[in-house]
Amino acid sequence: MKTQRPITSEVSEEEHRVLQFRPRTPPPGRPGKLGHPGPQHDAGEEPNDLSRYERVRERPDDFRHRMLANIAAFAFTVALMAVGLWLAKNIADLRKTQDCVLMGRRDCARISTPYF
């Protein structure tokens, strides 16, 4: 049995170098590291929070309309799931019937019996 040895090649020292990590410096005129408030934070500067992204709404939320839209979306999702399950069941039944016919059997048709 032949043993496998790793392929060795002569690697020069230039291929394997350790790069020095240099931390980023903040842009000129900005306090702190990368825009984060730090020890150099001015007292007059606005804090970094999400309040500056808030917008004033022209009209208040319509809670009733939002709830009706949520109910309609939920009903649509439930209906879509029901149709998907029904379709999967019918495809499985058709596959069973097709497999039965392809095996050459003659009793493949499903006979429905009334429930009394």
N, CA and C atoms as an extended XYZ file, in Angstrom:
348
Properties=species:S:1:pos:R:3:atomname:S:1:resname:S:1:resid:I:1 pbc="F F F"
N         0.837       -1.171        0.000 N   MET     1
C         0.000        0.000        0.000 CA  MET     1
C         0.886        1.239        0.000 C   MET     1
N         0.515        2.177       -0.808 N   LYS     2
C         1.314        3.375       -0.979 CA  LYS     2
C         0.947        4.401        0.085 C   LYS     2
N         1.911        4.971        0.741 N   THR     3
C         1.631        5.997        1.749 CA  THR     3
C         1.606        7.365        1.083 C   THR     3
N         0.749        8.195        1.586 N   GLN     4
C         0.627        9.542        1.032 CA  GLN     4
C         1.416       10.509        1.890 C   GLN     4
N         2.173       11.344        1.248 N   ARG     5
C         2.944       12.358        1.939 CA  ARG     5
C         2.436       13.725        1.513 C   ARG     5
N         2.469       14.668        2.401 N   PRO     6
C         2.040       16.010        2.003 CA  PRO     6
C         3.008       16.600        0.991 C   PRO     6
N         2.446       17.369        0.099 N   ILE     7
C         3.259       18.024       -0.912 CA  ILE     7
C         3.964       19.197       -0.254 C   ILE     7
N         5.251       19.225       -0.344 N   THR     8
C         6.018       20.320        0.233 CA  THR     8
C         6.612       21.139       -0.894 C   THR     8
N         6.565       22.416       -0.717 N   SER     9
C         7.189       23.295       -1.697 CA  SER     9
C         8.016       24.304       -0.935 C   SER     9
N         8.977       24.804       -1.594 N   GLU    10
C         9.814       25.792       -0.956 CA  GLU    10
C         9.073       27.119       -0.951 C   GLU    10
N         8.824       27.635        0.229 N   VAL    11
C         8.084       28.879        0.379 CA  VAL    11
C         9.062       29.951        0.810 C   VAL    11
N         9.023       31.052        0.099 N   SER    12
C         9.920       32.135        0.462 CA  SER    12
C         9.360       32.894        1.663 C   SER    12
N        10.213       33.620        2.315 N   GLU    13
C         9.813       34.381        3.489 CA  GLU    13
C         8.862       35.524        3.137 C   GLU    13
N         8.877       35.975        1.886 N   GLU    14
C         8.028       37.096        1.493 CA  GLU    14
C         6.556       36.691        1.417 C   GLU    14
N         6.258       35.412        1.228 N   GLU    15
C         4.878       34.959        1.124 CA  GLU    15
C         4.176       34.945        2.476 C   GLU    15
N         4.932       34.806        3.536 N   HIS    16
C         4.346       34.755        4.867 CA  HIS    16
C         4.837       35.970        5.649 C   HIS    16
N         3.996       36.998        5.700 N   ARG    17
C         4.354       38.212        6.421 CA  ARG    17
C         3.274       38.517        7.447 C   ARG    17
N         3.668       39.081        8.537 N   VAL    18
C         2.731       39.544        9.548 CA  VAL    18
C         2.557       41.041        9.334 C   VAL    18
N         1.307       41.455        9.119 N   LEU    19
C         1.030       42.864        8.893 CA  LEU    19
C         0.773       43.547       10.219 C   LEU    19
N         1.281       44.726       10.354 N   GLN    20
C         1.070       45.497       11.564 CA  GLN    20
C        -0.345       46.077       11.554 C   GLN    20
N        -1.036       45.973       12.673 N   PHE    21
C        -2.374       46.546       12.819 CA  PHE    21
C        -2.248       47.995       13.244 C   PHE    21
N        -2.868       48.864       12.478 N   ARG    22
C        -2.883       50.279       12.823 CA  ARG    22
C        -4.322       50.690       13.049 C   ARG    22
N        -4.677       51.114       14.236 N   PRO    23
C        -6.066       51.519       14.488 CA  PRO    23
C        -6.428       52.743       13.654 C   PRO    23
N        -7.685       52.799       13.274 N   ARG    24
C        -8.160       53.938       12.498 CA  ARG    24
C        -8.166       55.188       13.360 C   ARG    24
N        -7.942       56.285       12.724 N   THR    25
C        -7.994       57.553       13.438 CA  THR    25
C        -9.279       58.261       13.058 C   THR    25
N        -9.862       59.016       13.988 N   PRO    26
C       -11.108       59.713       13.655 CA  PRO    26
C       -10.847       60.800       12.619 C   PRO    26
N       -11.854       61.127       11.805 N   PRO    27
C       -11.674       62.205       10.836 CA  PRO    27
C       -11.360       63.510       11.556 C   PRO    27
N       -10.673       64.412       10.892 N   PRO    28
C       -10.322       65.676       11.541 CA  PRO    28
C       -11.568       66.443       11.970 C   PRO    28
N       -11.529       66.976       13.165 N   GLY    29
C       -12.640       67.780       13.673 CA  GLY    29
C       -13.738       66.978       14.346 C   GLY    29
N       -13.620       65.647       14.440 N   ARG    30
C       -14.641       64.821       15.090 CA  ARG    30
C       -14.066       64.244       16.360 C   ARG    30
N       -14.786       64.332       17.464 N   PRO    31
C       -14.274       63.772       18.712 CA  PRO    31
C       -14.492       62.270       18.780 C   PRO    31
N       -13.728       61.635       19.612 N   GLY    32
C       -13.925       60.218       19.897 CA  GLY    32
C       -13.376       59.329       18.807 C   GLY    32
N       -13.557       57.994       18.999 N   LYS    33
C       -13.074       57.027       18.034 CA  LYS    33
C       -14.182       56.712       17.040 C   LYS    33
N       -13.963       56.902       15.778 N   LEU    34
C       -14.892       56.559       14.705 CA  LEU    34
C       -16.282       57.122       14.941 C   LEU    34
N       -16.376       58.318       15.454 N   GLY    35
C       -17.673       58.951       15.643 CA  GLY    35
C       -18.362       58.581       16.932 C   GLY    35
N       -17.815       57.659       17.714 N   HIS    36
C       -18.427       57.292       18.987 CA  HIS    36
C       -18.026       58.320       20.040 C   HIS    36
N       -18.974       58.682       20.895 N   PRO    37
C       -18.591       59.635       21.940 CA  PRO    37
C       -17.639       58.978       22.913 C   PRO    37
N       -16.603       59.663       23.245 N   GLY    38
C       -15.614       59.107       24.147 CA  GLY    38
C       -15.255       60.132       25.192 C   GLY    38
N       -14.082       60.026       25.713 N   PRO    39
C       -13.672       60.993       26.720 CA  PRO    39
C       -13.546       62.397       26.162 C   PRO    39
N       -13.415       62.536       24.845 N   GLN    40
C       -13.281       63.848       24.251 CA  GLN    40
C       -14.633       64.449       23.879 C   GLN    40
N       -15.743       63.843       24.291 N   HIS    41
C       -17.091       64.246       23.918 CA  HIS    41
C       -17.418       65.637       24.478 C   HIS    41
N       -17.870       66.546       23.596 N   ASP    42
C       -18.248       67.884       24.036 CA  ASP    42
C       -19.593       67.851       24.736 C   ASP    42
N       -19.782       68.709       25.700 N   ALA    43
C       -21.046       68.770       26.428 CA  ALA    43
C       -22.147       69.351       25.550 C   ALA    43
N       -21.809       70.203       24.581 N   GLY    44
C       -22.821       70.826       23.738 CA  GLY    44
C       -23.248       69.966       22.561 C   GLY    44
N       -22.547       68.877       22.294 N   GLU    45
C       -22.874       68.038       21.149 CA  GLU    45
C       -24.029       67.098       21.495 C   GLU    45
N       -24.879       66.844       20.517 N   GLU    46
C       -26.033       65.971       20.717 CA  GLU    46
C       -25.558       64.523       20.863 C   GLU    46
N       -26.132       63.741       21.788 N   PRO    47
C       -25.700       62.358       21.963 CA  PRO    47
C       -26.093       61.502       20.756 C   PRO    47
N       -25.335       60.426       20.544 N   ASN    48
C       -25.620       59.513       19.435 CA  ASN    48
C       -26.724       58.544       19.846 C   ASN    48
N       -27.952       58.894       19.574 N   ASP    49
C       -29.058       57.968       19.775 CA  ASP    49
C       -29.970       58.055       18.560 C   ASP    49
N       -31.066       57.343       18.587 N   LEU    50
C       -31.938       57.269       17.418 CA  LEU    50
C       -32.936       58.416       17.326 C   LEU    50
N       -32.919       59.322       18.281 N   SER    51
C       -33.890       60.415       18.262 CA  SER    51
C       -33.710       61.325       17.057 C   SER    51
N       -32.529       61.396       16.536 N   ARG    52
C       -32.328       62.279       15.385 CA  ARG    52
C       -32.936       61.705       14.108 C   ARG    52
N       -33.300       60.414       14.099 N   TYR    53
C       -33.915       59.800       12.928 CA  TYR    53
C       -35.440       59.781       13.009 C   TYR    53
N       -35.999       60.217       14.130 N   GLU    54
C       -37.449       60.247       14.260 CA  GLU    54
C       -38.012       61.334       13.364 C   GLU    54
N       -39.220       61.055       12.842 N   ARG    55
C       -39.863       62.077       12.029 CA  ARG    55
C       -41.234       62.363       12.609 C   ARG    55
N       -41.681       63.552       12.410 N   VAL    56
C       -42.976       63.959       12.922 CA  VAL    56
C       -44.044       63.459       11.963 C   VAL    56
N       -45.048       62.780       12.508 N   ARG    57
C       -46.121       62.260       11.670 CA  ARG    57
C       -47.128       63.365       11.380 C   ARG    57
N       -47.638       63.337       10.123 N   GLU    58
C       -48.634       64.332        9.750 CA  GLU    58
C       -49.959       64.080       10.461 C   GLU    58
N       -50.303       62.775       10.632 N   ARG    59
C       -51.531       62.426       11.354 CA  ARG    59
C       -51.225       61.238       12.256 C   ARG    59
N       -51.977       61.080       13.317 N   PRO    60
C       -51.694       59.979       14.252 CA  PRO    60
C       -52.011       58.615       13.634 C   PRO    60
N       -51.458       57.565       14.258 N   ASP    61
C       -51.720       56.206       13.791 CA  ASP    61
C       -53.203       55.882       13.867 C   ASP    61
N       -53.686       55.195       12.834 N   ASP    62
C       -55.068       54.717       12.843 CA  ASP    62
C       -55.032       53.267       13.323 C   ASP    62
N       -55.227       53.082       14.637 N   PHE    63
C       -55.095       51.763       15.250 CA  PHE    63
C       -56.086       50.777       14.651 C   PHE    63
N       -57.318       51.216       14.429 N   ARG    64
C       -58.349       50.312       13.905 CA  ARG    64
C       -57.969       49.826       12.505 C   ARG    64
N       -57.525       50.720       11.650 N   HIS    65
C       -57.145       50.331       10.294 CA  HIS    65
C       -55.958       49.364       10.316 C   HIS    65
N       -54.997       49.611       11.204 N   ARG    66
C       -53.839       48.737       11.302 CA  ARG    66
C       -54.238       47.340       11.773 C   ARG    66
N       -55.157       47.257       12.750 N   MET    67
C       -55.606       45.954       13.240 CA  MET    67
C       -56.408       45.211       12.170 C   MET    67
N       -57.237       45.931       11.411 N   LEU    68
C       -57.983       45.279       10.331 CA  LEU    68
C       -57.028       44.752        9.257 C   LEU    68
N       -55.990       45.515        8.954 N   ALA    69
C       -55.002       45.051        7.978 CA  ALA    69
C       -54.266       43.823        8.504 C   ALA    69
N       -53.941       43.790        9.802 N   ASN    70
C       -53.280       42.621       10.392 CA  ASN    70
C       -54.186       41.395       10.356 C   ASN    70
N       -55.467       41.583       10.654 N   ILE    71
C       -56.417       40.460       10.612 CA  ILE    71
C       -56.563       39.948        9.194 C   ILE    71
N       -56.649       40.852        8.221 N   ALA    72
C       -56.762       40.431        6.824 CA  ALA    72
C       -55.509       39.674        6.385 C   ALA    72
N       -54.347       40.135        6.794 N   ALA    73
C       -53.101       39.445        6.440 CA  ALA    73
C       -53.037       38.068        7.095 C   ALA    73
N       -53.489       37.974        8.344 N   PHE    74
C       -53.511       36.676        9.032 CA  PHE    74
C       -54.480       35.717        8.346 C   PHE    74
N       -55.675       36.202        7.980 N   ALA    75
C       -56.660       35.360        7.302 CA  ALA    75
C       -56.115       34.886        5.953 C   ALA    75
N       -55.461       35.776        5.234 N   PHE    76
C       -54.879       35.392        3.947 CA  PHE    76
C       -53.800       34.336        4.132 C   PHE    76
N       -52.970       34.483        5.169 N   THR    77
C       -51.917       33.506        5.439 CA  THR    77
C       -52.503       32.147        5.801 C   THR    77
N       -53.545       32.138        6.621 N   VAL    78
C       -54.192       30.879        6.999 CA  VAL    78
C       -54.816       30.222        5.775 C   VAL    78
N       -55.485       31.005        4.925 N   ALA    79
C       -56.086       30.453        3.706 CA  ALA    79
C       -55.023       29.898        2.776 C   ALA    79
N       -53.929       30.604        2.650 N   LEU    80
C       -52.839       30.137        1.795 CA  LEU    80
C       -52.250       28.834        2.317 C   LEU    80
N       -52.111       28.714        3.636 N   MET    81
C       -51.598       27.471        4.217 CA  MET    81
C       -52.588       26.324        4.006 C   MET    81
N       -53.880       26.602        4.153 N   ALA    82
C       -54.892       25.562        3.949 CA  ALA    82
C       -54.876       25.068        2.506 C   ALA    82
N       -54.789       25.981        1.566 N   VAL    83
C       -54.729       25.587        0.157 CA  VAL    83
C       -53.460       24.782       -0.112 C   VAL    83
N       -52.339       25.187        0.485 N   GLY    84
C       -51.098       24.446        0.300 CA  GLY    84
C       -51.178       23.031        0.860 C   GLY    84
N       -51.776       22.874        2.037 N   LEU    85
C       -51.931       21.535        2.618 CA  LEU    85
C       -52.870       20.675        1.781 C   LEU    85
N       -53.974       21.260        1.321 N   TRP    86
C       -54.916       20.520        0.469 CA  TRP    86
C       -54.226       20.078       -0.818 C   TRP    86
N       -53.465       20.963       -1.416 N   LEU    87
C       -52.764       20.642       -2.654 CA  LEU    87
C       -51.731       19.543       -2.424 C   LEU    87
N       -50.985       19.607       -1.323 N   ALA    88
C       -49.990       18.574       -1.023 CA  ALA    88
C       -50.659       17.215       -0.810 C   ALA    88
N       -51.810       17.197       -0.137 N   LYS    89
C       -52.535       15.936        0.090 CA  LYS    89
C       -53.024       15.356       -1.224 C   LYS    89
N       -53.579       16.194       -2.093 N   ASN    90
C       -54.067       15.704       -3.376 CA  ASN    90
C       -52.928       15.200       -4.258 C   ASN    90
N       -51.798       15.881       -4.247 N   ILE    91
C       -50.658       15.426       -5.039 CA  ILE    91
C       -50.151       14.085       -4.517 C   ILE    91
N       -50.138       13.910       -3.193 N   ALA    92
C       -49.708       12.626       -2.614 CA  ALA    92
C       -50.671       11.508       -3.004 C   ALA    92
N       -51.982       11.778       -2.982 N   ASP    93
C       -52.965       10.767       -3.397 CA  ASP    93
C       -52.802       10.418       -4.870 C   ASP    93
N       -52.591       11.409       -5.721 N   LEU    94
C       -52.381       11.150       -7.147 CA  LEU    94
C       -51.114       10.331       -7.374 C   LEU    94
N       -50.068       10.606       -6.600 N   ARG    95
C       -48.829        9.860       -6.738 CA  ARG    95
C       -49.039        8.398       -6.342 C   ARG    95
N       -49.792        8.169       -5.263 N   LYS    96
C       -50.075        6.789       -4.843 CA  LYS    96
C       -50.862        6.056       -5.909 C   LYS    96
N       -51.870        6.723       -6.487 N   THR    97
C       -52.682        6.105       -7.534 CA  THR    97
C       -51.829        5.814       -8.769 C   THR    97
N       -50.979        6.746       -9.146 N   GLN    98
C       -50.125        6.553      -10.308 CA  GLN    98
C       -49.146        5.410      -10.081 C   GLN    98
N       -48.565        5.309       -8.888 N   ASP    99
C       -47.664        4.201       -8.581 CA  ASP    99
C       -48.392        2.867       -8.669 C   ASP    99
N       -49.634        2.837       -8.192 N   CYS   100
C       -50.433        1.618       -8.227 CA  CYS   100
C       -50.696        1.201       -9.671 C   CYS   100
N       -51.063        2.151      -10.529 N   VAL   101
C       -51.357        1.837      -11.931 CA  VAL   101
C       -50.082        1.388      -12.645 C   VAL   101
N       -48.961        2.041      -12.366 N   LEU   102
C       -47.716        1.683      -13.038 CA  LEU   102
C       -47.205        0.307      -12.610 C   LEU   102
N       -47.643       -0.189      -11.430 N   MET   103
C       -47.269       -1.540      -11.013 CA  MET   103
C       -48.127       -2.591      -11.692 C   MET   103
N       -49.149       -2.163      -12.414 N   GLY   104
C       -49.989       -3.113      -13.141 CA  GLY   104
C       -51.188       -3.606      -12.346 C   GLY   104
N       -51.477       -3.004      -11.242 N   ARG   105
C       -52.622       -3.430      -10.439 CA  ARG   105
C       -53.894       -2.853      -11.026 C   ARG   105
N       -55.027       -3.539      -10.770 N   ARG   106
C       -56.297       -3.091      -11.325 CA  ARG   106
C       -57.227       -2.492      -10.282 C   ARG   106
N       -56.897       -2.626       -9.045 N   ASP   107
C       -57.783       -2.127       -7.980 CA  ASP   107
C       -57.260       -0.802       -7.404 C   ASP   107
N       -56.861        0.098       -8.269 N   CYS   108
C       -56.246        1.340       -7.813 CA  CYS   108
C       -57.258        2.451       -7.549 C   CYS   108
N       -58.422        2.372       -8.176 N   ALA   109
C       -59.395        3.448       -8.022 CA  ALA   109
C       -59.955        3.440       -6.604 C   ALA   109
N       -60.079        4.598       -6.035 N   ARG   110
C       -60.623        4.710       -4.691 CA  ARG   110
C       -62.153        4.688       -4.786 C   ARG   110
N       -62.749        3.831       -4.024 N   ILE   111
C       -64.209        3.725       -4.012 CA  ILE   111
C       -64.693        4.419       -2.749 C   ILE   111
N       -65.507        5.433       -2.958 N   SER   112
C       -66.018        6.152       -1.788 CA  SER   112
C       -67.273        5.451       -1.285 C   SER   112
N       -67.329        5.258        0.008 N   THR   113
C       -68.489        4.630        0.623 CA  THR   113
C       -69.191        5.661        1.479 C   THR   113
N       -70.528        5.650        1.415 N   PRO   114
C       -71.263        6.610        2.247 CA  PRO   114
C       -71.149        6.222        3.721 C   PRO   114
N       -71.068        7.200        4.544 N   TYR   115
C       -70.995        6.963        5.986 CA  TYR   115
C       -72.396        7.011        6.562 C   TYR   115
N       -72.832        5.907        7.123 N   PHE   116
C       -74.162        5.857        7.760 CA  PHE   116
C       -74.043        5.776        9.230 C   PHE   116
